[in-house]
């Protein structure tokens, strides 16, 4: 009996994987709608793009891609510059100022101060639920530590799982859950984009979508 149950479970997992389609997104200037940033570098192997730093938040929206729920997988690279390195992914993008995002503060990854390490991973819904609003009113709920503590100036890979109600963030290398939160916005838009925060540059590569 136990053997039959195990076989059924394995079959269910295999069917789920087969039904999950994966798409690699080619990061090229033709494939991106860049807002308040400029592309300063593109490499083909691996497929890497660099956005420059400017005042205000910026993003590069992926053209011709419909994404509402599923998994976003990518590698990111920031800088070890306190207060000036915010890199992530925006989704449910309604316009340049209204969107949800998950982003990272690499300069906090290895901080000697625990309170700063706990501010390494962040969820926001702009323009209402900024990081400052969420930290003030919901301390510790919408941001978290990155336990593996990647080097602030090295590449790190993540998976972001989005469903109708929640967002889950995982470290790709260890499959460790970094953040699990209830979304603060209903699904309105099917656009996603590479995101950098105030005065930040960002490097991105190996973007994949699984639905």
Secondary structure, 3 states (H helix, E strand, C coil): CHHHHHHHHHHHHHHHHHCCCEEECCCCHHHEEEECCCEEEEEECCEEEEECCCCCCEEEEECCCCCCCEEEEEEEECCCCCCCCCEEEEEEEEECCEEEEEEECHHHCCCCCHHHHCCCEEEEEECCECHHHHHHHCCCCCEECCCCCCCCCCCEEEEEEECCCEEEEEECCCCEEEEEEECCCCCCCCCEEEEECCCCCEEEEEEEEEC
